[in-house]
Amino acid sequence: MITKYNYLLLGLLLAACYSCGDFLEEVSQDEFEPETAVAFQELLNGQGYCFSELDGLTWYMSDDVDGCECNYSSDVYSAYRDVFTWQYYMHQTLEDNNIQDYTYENYYECIMVCNVITDYIEESEGSEEEINTTLGEALALRAYYYFQLVNIFATPYNDSRSTPDQRLGVPLVTKSEIRDEGVARNTVEEVYEQITSDIEQATALLDEYQTDNGVWRIGYVGAHLIASRIYLYMEEWDKVIEHATAALEGAPELCYLPEYAYSNSYYPQNSTNPVVSSTFPETIFVFGSMPGDLGFMGTSINLSDDLVNCFTDENDSRRGMYFDETSGSLVYPYYTYKHGTAERGYVWRTAELYLNRAEAYMEKYKAGESEYGQLAVDDLNELRSNRFTNYTDYELSTAEELEEMCRLERRKELFMEGHRWFDLRRYGMPSIEHTWVDENGNRTTYTLEEQDPGYVVPLSQDVLDRNPRLEQNELAPDRTGH
């Protein structure tokens, strides 16, 4: 039964919904009835779907960016230098410069709203379709939020140094009641058990009706997409194939990039229909916002030479459509067009489904199941044929070469969409480097070593102070650079 306390909680949450986007119809608090399925859906739309910054740190930490060039003296530059160079005291430096990262808090606030839905929606008035659709969306969102949290603040599921039941994950909170005492961290395995339970329930519920709610809400296609990503990280290849295949049955077709036109062809970075937007033809779900200070790398995002050099084929339309050279920086001149003036910072796209399934097929091929090799190649060719002009099919070769091609295409297709840092973690956490260029042109190179503790973001002191039951991650060494 919904208590008076919960009525108050829901009312307060709804009041906060009004700033969450034009796609929501404003409903006055007087009209809000928490006993109806429609009202719960409105609550989920406004506060369960997060349209604020979801990850203010890991965008700066992968090998897809490099050469952070400090063109002028700025507190923001100095603050984010410690994120860019994987310093264990990055949170304190941000705070000292009046910058607060709310990644941890934002996810848990959204999880609390999902918990309210999952606790009470089945007691509400409404049709079975209304109730089950809203419940499915809430479960899919909660699965995704915990998936993000455990991949930002804990070691990867497939960390070879120990099993996931022996490593700290993040606290699991799956009920809407407010606790006076803090919550301790669950294991990585326990968190993934909750994630997979939620996403399996979500896909089953959303499959029942397959309602098309547009790109601003998660439907059955989006639920299956995130399920395929979750199982990819867990290396459960058959489940990846199952969910990616289910999603592709209803997903938008791949966009033929050589003929795609941005709304502003002269300044593509100002276009309203870039890759990360609700208007890109492959978009399944759009949400979140770009980190507000991503411009600390300069007015252009300095893509690494390592990434840019992946685009060696002149027929690959992604060079020129996803990024290009700019006259801004002479040292690091590459500008990403992927975000443009998009409404949000993240998308789930059809391209990922082909990449997830191709990787799963490839892994089964590597394990000796020869029939899966060509299936992986077919998925790669389907994606690549929509990215290249004058395309010639890639042909099956050794398992090692196929793995290299899967990883190369994933990197080229999904960079600057929140994937690369997590992919590096599940690839074994290789050693990477970042170069900082100060206002005088002096260059300092910092190294993140293989399986470095810096591959896990530390908890901020503010988070630790508010929950004394939390245990800090192993801290990375102080990096002096050379």
C-alpha positions in Angstrom: 0.0 0.0 0.0 1.2 3.5 -0.8 1.8 5.5 2.5 1.3 9.2 3.0 5.1 9.4 3.0 5.3 7.9 -0.4 2.6 10.3 -1.7 4.9 13.1 -0.5 7.9 11.5 -2.1 6.2 11.0 -5.4 4.8 14.6 -5.4 8.3 16.0 -4.7 9.7 13.9 -7.5 7.1 15.0 -9.9 7.7 18.7 -9.0 11.3 18.1 -10.2 10.1 16.7 -13.5 9.2 20.0 -14.9 12.7 20.9 -15.9 13.5 17.6 -17.7 12.7 18.4 -21.3 10.2 19.6 -23.9 9.1 16.1 -24.7 7.2 15.9 -21.4 3.8 17.4 -21.0 3.6 19.3 -17.8 1.1 18.0 -15.3 0.2 20.0 -12.2 0.7 18.4 -8.8 -3.0 18.7 -8.1 -3.6 16.4 -11.1 -1.0 13.9 -10.0 -2.6 10.6 -8.8 0.0 8.1 -7.7 -2.5 5.3 -7.7 -2.8 5.3 -11.5 -0.4 3.6 -13.9 -0.4 6.8 -16.1 0.8 8.8 -13.2 3.6 6.4 -12.5 4.6 6.6 -16.2 4.7 10.4 -15.9 6.9 10.1 -12.9 9.2 7.7 -14.7 9.4 10.0 -17.8 10.4 13.0 -15.7 12.7 11.5 -13.1 13.5 7.9 -13.9 14.9 8.8 -17.3 18.0 10.8 -16.7 18.6 13.8 -18.9 21.4 15.3 -16.8 25.1 14.4 -16.9 25.5 10.7 -16.4 29.3 10.3 -16.5 31.4 13.4 -16.0 34.8 11.6 -15.9 35.5 8.6 -18.1 35.0 10.6 -21.4 38.4 12.1 -20.6 40.2 8.9 -19.6 40.3 6.6 -22.7 42.8 6.4 -25.5 40.4 8.0 -27.9 41.4 11.4 -26.6 44.9 12.8 -26.1 47.0 15.9 -26.2 44.9 18.0 -23.9 46.2 21.4 -24.9 46.0 24.2 -22.4 45.7 27.3 -24.5 45.3 29.6 -21.5 45.4 29.6 -17.8 42.1 28.3 -16.4 40.9 26.7 -13.2 38.8 24.3 -15.3 41.9 23.2 -17.3 43.9 22.6 -14.1 41.0 20.7 -12.4 40.4 18.3 -15.3 44.1 17.7 -15.8 43.9 15.3 -12.9 41.0 13.4 -14.5 42.8 13.3 -17.8 45.9 11.9 -16.2 44.0 9.4 -13.9 45.1 10.9 -10.6 43.6 9.3 -7.5 42.8 12.7 -6.0 40.8 13.9 -9.1 37.7 14.5 -7.0 39.5 16.7 -4.5 41.0 18.8 -7.3 37.6 19.3 -8.9 36.1 20.3 -5.6 39.0 22.7 -4.9 38.0 24.4 -8.2 34.3 24.5 -7.3 33.4 21.7 -9.7 31.3 18.9 -8.4 31.0 15.5 -10.2 27.5 14.1 -9.5 27.9 10.8 -11.5 27.4 8.6 -8.5 24.5 10.6 -7.0 22.7 11.1 -10.3 22.5 7.3 -11.0 21.2 6.6 -7.5 18.6 9.3 -7.7 17.3 7.7 -10.9 17.4 4.3 -9.3 15.3 5.5 -6.4 12.6 6.6 -8.8 12.7 3.2 -10.6 12.4 1.5 -7.2 9.2 3.5 -6.4 7.8 2.3 -9.7 8.8 -1.4 -9.2 7.4 -1.3 -5.6 4.0 0.1 -6.3 3.1 0.1 -10.0 1.4 -3.4 -9.8 -1.0 -2.0 -7.2 -2.1 0.9 -9.3 -5.1 1.4 -11.5 -4.7 0.9 -15.2 -4.7 -1.6 -18.0 -2.4 -4.6 -17.9 -0.5 -3.0 -20.9 0.0 0.3 -19.1 1.2 -1.4 -15.9 3.5 -3.9 -17.6 5.0 -1.4 -20.0 5.9 1.1 -17.3 7.3 -1.7 -15.1 9.4 -3.0 -18.0 10.8 0.4 -18.6 11.7 0.9 -15.0 13.4 -2.5 -14.8 15.4 -1.8 -18.0 16.5 1.6 -16.7 17.5 0.2 -13.3 19.5 -2.5 -15.0 21.3 0.1 -17.1 22.0 2.4 -14.2 23.6 -0.4 -12.1 25.5 -1.6 -15.2 27.0 1.9 -15.5 27.8 2.3 -11.8 29.5 -1.0 -11.5 31.6 -0.3 -14.6 32.7 3.1 -13.4 33.3 2.4 -9.7 34.3 -1.2 -9.7 36.6 -3.6 -11.5 35.4 -5.2 -14.7 33.3 -8.4 -14.6 35.9 -10.4 -16.5 38.9 -9.2 -14.5 41.3 -12.2 -14.8 42.9 -11.6 -11.4 39.9 -12.9 -9.4 36.3 -13.9 -9.7 33.5 -11.4 -9.5 32.2 -12.8 -6.2 35.5 -11.7 -4.6 35.5 -8.1 -5.6 33.6 -5.0 -4.4 30.9 -3.7 -6.7 28.5 -1.0 -5.7 25.7 -0.9 -3.1 22.4 -2.5 -4.2 19.3 -0.6 -3.3 16.2 -2.1 -4.8 13.5 -0.8 -2.5 12.1 2.7 -2.3 12.2 3.1 1.5 14.7 5.6 2.8 17.3 4.2 5.3 18.9 6.1 8.1 22.0 3.9 7.9 24.3 3.6 4.9 24.4 0.6 2.6 27.6 -1.4 2.1 29.0 -2.4 -1.2 27.8 -5.6 -2.8 30.1 -7.8 -4.8 30.5 -7.4 -8.6 28.7 -10.7 -9.0 25.7 -9.7 -6.9 25.3 -6.5 -8.8 25.4 -8.4 -12.1 22.9 -10.9 -10.8 20.5 -8.0 -10.1 21.2 -6.4 -13.5 20.5 -9.6 -15.4 17.4 -10.3 -13.4 16.0 -6.9 -14.1 16.8 -6.9 -17.8 15.4 -10.3 -18.4 12.1 -9.3 -16.7 12.2 -6.0 -18.7 12.6 -7.7 -22.1 9.8 -10.2 -21.3 7.4 -7.4 -20.3 8.2 -5.1 -23.2 8.2 -7.9 -25.7 4.5 -8.6 -24.8 3.2 -5.4 -26.4 6.1 -4.0 -28.4 4.7 -0.6 -28.1 6.5 2.1 -30.1 7.1 5.0 -27.7 9.7 6.8 -29.8 13.3 7.4 -29.1 12.8 9.2 -25.7 11.7 6.0 -23.9 13.0 2.5 -23.8 11.0 0.0 -25.8 11.5 -3.7 -26.4 14.3 -3.0 -29.0 16.2 -0.8 -26.6 15.8 -3.3 -23.7 17.2 -6.1 -25.9 20.1 -3.8 -27.0 21.2 -3.1 -23.5 20.8 -6.7 -22.6 23.2 -7.7 -25.4 25.7 -5.1 -24.1 25.4 -6.5 -20.5 26.0 -10.1 -21.6 28.9 -8.9 -23.9 30.7 -7.7 -20.8 29.9 -10.9 -19.0 31.2 -12.9 -22.0 27.9 -14.9 -22.2 28.1 -15.1 -26.0 24.8 -17.0 -26.6 22.8 -14.5 -24.6 24.5 -11.7 -26.6 23.4 -13.3 -29.9 19.9 -14.0 -28.5 19.2 -10.4 -27.5 21.0 -8.7 -30.4 19.0 -10.8 -32.8 15.7 -10.0 -31.1 16.5 -6.2 -31.2 17.5 -6.3 -34.8 14.1 -7.6 -35.8 12.6 -4.3 -34.8 15.5 -1.9 -35.0 15.9 0.9 -37.6 17.9 0.0 -40.7 21.5 1.0 -40.9 22.1 4.5 -42.4 24.0 4.6 -45.6 26.5 7.2 -44.4 28.1 8.2 -47.7 24.7 9.8 -48.7 23.8 11.2 -45.2 23.6 15.0 -45.1 24.0 17.1 -41.9 21.6 20.0 -41.5 24.6 22.4 -41.5 27.1 21.1 -44.0 29.4 24.1 -43.8 29.7 23.8 -40.0 28.8 20.1 -39.3 29.6 20.6 -35.6 26.5 23.0 -35.5 24.2 20.5 -37.2 20.9 19.5 -35.5 21.0 16.0 -36.9 24.4 14.5 -35.9 25.0 10.9 -35.0 24.2 11.5 -31.3 20.7 12.9 -31.7 17.0 11.9 -31.9 17.0 12.6 -35.6 19.8 10.2 -36.7 18.1 7.4 -38.6 19.7 4.6 -36.5 18.7 6.0 -33.1 16.9 3.6 -30.9 17.1 5.6 -27.6 18.5 9.0 -26.8 19.2 10.4 -23.3 21.7 12.1 -20.9 23.8 15.1 -21.6 27.4 15.6 -22.5 29.8 16.4 -19.7 29.5 20.1 -19.2 33.2 20.8 -19.2 34.2 18.6 -22.1 35.4 21.7 -23.8 38.4 21.8 -21.3 40.3 20.2 -24.1 39.8 23.3 -26.2 36.9 24.3 -28.4 37.6 21.1 -30.3 37.8 17.7 -28.7 41.4 16.5 -29.3 41.0 13.0 -30.7 44.1 10.9 -30.4 46.4 10.1 -33.3 45.9 6.5 -32.3 42.2 6.8 -33.0 42.5 8.9 -36.1 45.1 6.5 -37.6 42.5 3.7 -37.5 40.7 5.4 -40.5 43.2 4.5 -43.2 40.8 3.7 -46.0 39.9 6.8 -48.1 36.5 5.2 -48.8 35.5 5.2 -45.2 32.9 7.9 -44.9 33.2 8.1 -41.1 36.3 10.3 -41.6 34.7 13.6 -42.5 31.3 12.6 -41.1 32.2 11.5 -37.6 35.2 13.8 -37.3 37.5 16.0 -39.4 40.4 18.4 -39.2 39.9 21.9 -37.9 42.1 25.0 -38.0 41.8 25.5 -34.2 44.8 23.6 -32.8 48.0 23.1 -34.8 49.1 20.4 -32.3 45.9 18.3 -32.0 43.6 19.4 -34.9 40.8 16.8 -34.9 37.2 17.8 -34.3 34.4 15.4 -33.6 31.1 16.0 -35.5 29.3 13.3 -33.7 27.5 15.4 -31.1 26.9 18.7 -33.0 24.0 20.6 -31.4 22.3 17.3 -30.4 19.7 17.4 -27.6 21.6 14.8 -25.5 24.9 13.1 -24.9 24.1 9.4 -25.5 22.4 7.3 -28.0 21.8 3.6 -28.5 22.1 2.8 -32.2 21.5 -0.1 -34.6 25.2 -0.2 -35.4 26.0 -1.4 -31.9 23.7 -4.4 -32.3 25.7 -5.6 -35.3 29.0 -5.1 -33.5 27.8 -6.8 -30.3 26.6 -9.9 -32.2 29.7 -10.0 -34.5 31.9 -10.0 -31.4 29.9 -12.9 -29.9 30.0 -14.9 -33.1 33.8 -14.2 -33.3 34.4 -15.5 -29.8 32.5 -18.7 -30.6 34.6 -19.0 -33.7 37.7 -18.6 -31.6 36.5 -21.3 -29.3 36.4 -23.8 -32.2 32.8 -23.5 -33.5 33.8 -22.9 -37.1 30.3 -22.1 -38.4 30.2 -18.8 -36.5 33.1 -17.2 -38.3 31.2 -16.3 -41.4 28.3 -15.1 -39.3 30.6 -12.6 -37.6 32.0 -11.5 -41.0 28.4 -11.1 -42.4 27.5 -8.7 -39.5 30.7 -6.7 -40.0 30.1 -6.5 -43.7 26.5 -5.3 -43.2 27.8 -2.4 -41.0 30.8 -1.6 -43.2 28.9 -1.6 -46.5 26.8 1.2 -45.0 29.9 3.2 -44.1 32.1 2.9 -47.1 31.9 4.0 -50.7 32.9 1.4 -53.3 32.9 -1.3 -50.6 34.4 -4.7 -51.1 33.4 -7.4 -48.6 35.8 -8.3 -45.8 36.6 -12.1 -46.1 36.9 -14.6 -43.3 40.5 -15.2 -42.1 42.0 -16.4 -38.9 40.3 -16.0 -35.5 43.0 -13.6 -34.4 42.5 -11.3 -37.5 38.7 -11.5 -37.1 39.0 -10.4 -33.5 41.2 -7.5 -34.5 38.6 -6.5 -37.1 35.8 -6.7 -34.6 37.6 -4.4 -32.2 38.7 -2.0 -34.9 35.2 -1.5 -36.2 33.8 -1.1 -32.7 36.3 1.6 -32.0 35.8 3.4 -35.2 32.0 3.3 -35.0 31.3 4.0 -31.4 34.1 6.5 -30.3 32.9 9.5 -28.2 29.6 7.7 -27.3 30.7 6.4 -23.9 32.0 3.0 -24.9 35.7 3.1 -25.3 36.8 3.3 -21.6 34.6 0.3 -20.7 35.8 -1.6 -23.7 39.4 -1.1 -22.6 38.6 -2.4 -19.2 37.1 -5.6 -20.6 39.9 -6.0 -23.1 42.3 -6.6 -20.1 43.0 -3.0 -19.1 46.0 -2.3 -21.4 48.6 0.4 -20.8 47.8 3.7 -22.5 49.2 7.2 -22.5 48.0 10.8 -22.4 49.9 13.9 -23.2 49.3 17.2 -21.6 50.4 20.4 -23.4 50.6 23.5 -21.2 50.1 27.1 -22.2 53.8 27.4 -23.1 53.7 24.3 -25.4 55.5 22.1 -22.9 54.5 18.4 -23.3 54.2 16.0 -20.4 53.2 12.3 -21.0 51.4 10.3 -18.3 51.0 6.5 -18.4 48.1 4.3 -17.2 49.8 1.0 -16.7 48.3 -2.4 -17.6 45.7 -3.4 -15.0 46.4 -0.1 -13.2 44.1 0.8 -10.2 43.3 3.9 -12.2 41.0 1.8 -14.4 38.5 2.1 -11.6 37.2 5.6 -10.7 37.7 6.3 -6.9 34.7 7.3 -4.8 34.7 10.9 -3.8 35.2 11.9 -0.2 31.8 13.5 -0.2 30.2 10.2 -1.1 32.3 8.3 1.6 31.4 10.9 4.2 27.7 10.5 3.6 27.8 6.7 3.7 30.4 5.5 6.3 29.7 1.9 5.3 31.3 2.4 1.9 34.8 1.1 1.4 37.1 3.1 -1.0 38.6 1.5 -4.1 42.3 0.7 -4.3 43.9 4.0 -5.2 46.2 4.6 -8.2 49.7 5.9 -7.7 50.5 9.6 -8.0 51.5 10.1 -11.7 54.3 12.5 -12.2 54.7 12.2 -16.0 57.7 12.6 -18.2 
